[in-house]
Amino acid sequence: MKILVLNSGSSTLKTSLYEIATAPHDDPPAAVWEGLIEWQGSCADIRTSSPLGVRSRNRIQINSRKQVIEKLLSDLWTGAAPLLKAPSEIGVVGHRIVHGGEEFSEPAIVTPRLKDVVRRMSEFAPLHNPYGLEGIEIIEEILSGAPQVAVFDTAFHRTLPESASVYAGPYEWLARGIRRYGFHGINHQYCAERAARLLGRDLRSLKLVTCHLGNGCSLAAVRGGRSVDTTMGFTPLEGLMMGTRAGSIDPGILIYLMRQNHLTTDQLDELLNKKSGLAGVSGISNDMRQIVSAMNSGNSRAKLAFDIFIHRLTSLIGSMVTVLGGIDALVFTAGIGENSAEVRSATCATLEFLGARLDFTKNSQAPRDGDISASDSRIRILVIRAQEDWAIARACWDLGHARASSF
Ligand code: ADP
């Protein structure tokens, strides 16, 4: 089956084509084709590639977003070496949808009702859901007839107990949908399953803390394959310090700023989402590479930003371990988690009381998927490459198989 995956955001659209002949192997395969659109004002940069290398690169004027997406996808069936004879060869299209609200706890076939929910949840995820919905509707037009599947970032956290998901505000908030939803669920779930495979253990017997550390950062406490706590909440702003987001802060600061500086909601939004985090504290960058490099050159604000990042990370890992009542493995994933040996070693140094001990050679070699703990470590420490597109493709295959329709 040929499965096209779309991951649409406000500034980029990432897409991949997977080909699954029989039951998918446990080890993720490479995509047979990948495409990327970077939306830049009135222009769009389009790039496509295959395992053999770059296939095409274009910068075009945006007349409509549909036309740009059509141009990107047409590389599959036109161009010098088409991979498909016709668009109809695509068996199913999977979409990453950030917010599925209360209704969706599993990947689901796109229906008018599902689209209504995604539209309604746009209020809670304004930077993500509208673009996911746009992707669904554009595919309806370009590949009319292809079944589509929505895979939700919130779905994995639907197993949170109420004690973790209900905020300690007025009880009426709950009826209004104000509760902890949690995000990055597609990758937290993938990492939990992959960790069990790498460890050769049954997922149902494991207590895991998965650390998704990218531009956005979140933790999940996973017991027996189910999410029982997570650090992001009603929005992806809660929890850890991130590239440009503050993570959790005393809400009293907001009241103070509104009273003293008469800040508007848009100004607060900008401060907390774009002017905080690593960038806000360091004044240098939201990129951990630049923070580490400036810190190593003696920049004190970069060091402070790094130290706060590690302090928040380790204190919230402690909180996840407490909720789990122990830990078998700690998983690092996403841009920082996979690549920053400095972040992993500073984190594990603080967690030594839990018996976490890194193998420093393995840590510095940064394996794509592997165990970097020392042989005498009491817990396993893993690095797992985030593979959201593959997780979505696999969910599409599983759903088709469960319906025995293969689409
Ligand atoms: P997104 O959340 O947008 O998917 P990624 O998971 O790709 O983002 O993470 C991007 C971040 O990863 C960058 O902003 C940077 O801070 C970090 N990063 C990427 N490569 C490295 C590296 N070699 N060392 C440290 N940090 C890195």
Residues whose N, C-alpha, C, O or C-beta is under 5 A from the ligand:
A	BS01	ADP	L213 G214 N215 G216 N286 D287 M288 R289 A334 G335 I336 N339 S340
